[in-house]
Each structure stands twice: as structure tokens, then as C-alpha cells.
Amino acid sequence: AHGEGFGQVKPAKNFNGGDPAGLVTNVVWQSWGRPVAAGTGRSDYVGPSRSVATGTGTGTGTAFNLGTCDGKLMYQAVEWYFPQHDQAFDPDRYENICTGTYVPSS
């Protein structure tokens, strides 16, 4: 809702408008248009007790919840994570692109 790349077809960049860890660039999507689209891109990984400036890595993204937002068919949810740091996709934890809120709320 307040970022970049949301609501676009195969965006090469996603930014949630927050700190640098919310920026994903060089995104390449697979299975776009299906109920769940997977992608990879470059982003900052912020581990426990680490700062945003500690490094970048390849993140994995999942776009899901196809539906209508402001009259436009689009993925309404996206979640980025780092499998190499033991993170995995969690369909109950994501950013709602249509409203700009996080699920679950903080």
C-alpha cells in the first residue's frame, strides 16, 4: 500500500517503505499468475543481535492471496525470507499489500 513494486506485474523491486531490510532488488519471479508465485532477490539479512549494515544475501519471496484490491486483480500478500538462515515461508506471517498492514500485527 505504501511501498514500491506492489500491485505491479513481476516487479523487479519490492520496498515496504521501512528500513533498508525491507528493500528487495533484482527480483526474478517464477510461476507468476498462479495462486502462489515464488521469487528470489537481493536484500539485507538482519540476524539476531545484528545491525542492518551487516550484509546482504539472496532472499526468497512468496506472493500469494490472489484477489481484488481497489478493483485490480493482484497478489494481496508477500513474504520474504532467507532459507540459508533457517527461515521458511509462513502463510500466517506476511505484509498485506492492499492495506499496508502486517499479519500478525505487531
Secondary structure, 3 states (H helix, E strand, C coil): CCCECCCCCCCCCEECCCCHHHEEEEEEEECCCCCCEEEEEEEECCCCCCCHHHCEEEEEEEEEEEEEECCEEEEEEEEEECHHHCCCCCCCCEEECCCCEEECCC
